[in-house]
């Protein structure tokens, strides 16, 4: 939009409501569960240490900064997903969540967030970014492939009935 400039920063305490709202939307998309209590548990665990590992994109406007999206990540040298898929051992940034507010989608905010994460990674000596995307999230799959991400493992799941740990 006219007069708006996209900028970024690491998240701070004042961004928690924006992060919370985006995480609730992600939770509903990933799980199909819109239950407020389940979303609260999901979001609270996702927000642990969020200011230290989140990038916020915002538009600078005459009315003030308008949050447009966020990306949360962690840096690790462990095996992705905690499972060894053969020799790995590279340090990488794992993207936990990426979110763009509906009113800012299709305006380059997601690409901007990943470009800023790449800048952060280069600064701290991290050569790779890894993330996971649910198969049913076709727009995200298409976006990430368009950004140059390539699949390297396929996880499979099979339901075996209700788990009842107390049953004998």
Secondary structure as UniProt FT lines:
FT   TURN            2..3
FT   STRAND          5..10
FT   HELIX           13..15
FT   HELIX           16..31
FT   HELIX           36..47
FT   TURN            48..49
FT   HELIX           50..52
FT   STRAND          54..61
FT   TURN            62..63
FT   STRAND          64..76
FT   HELIX           80..82
FT   STRAND          92..100
FT   HELIX           102..104
FT   TURN            105..108
FT   HELIX           109..124
FT   STRAND          129..131
FT   TURN            135..136
FT   HELIX           138..146
FT   TURN            147..148
FT   TURN            165..166
//
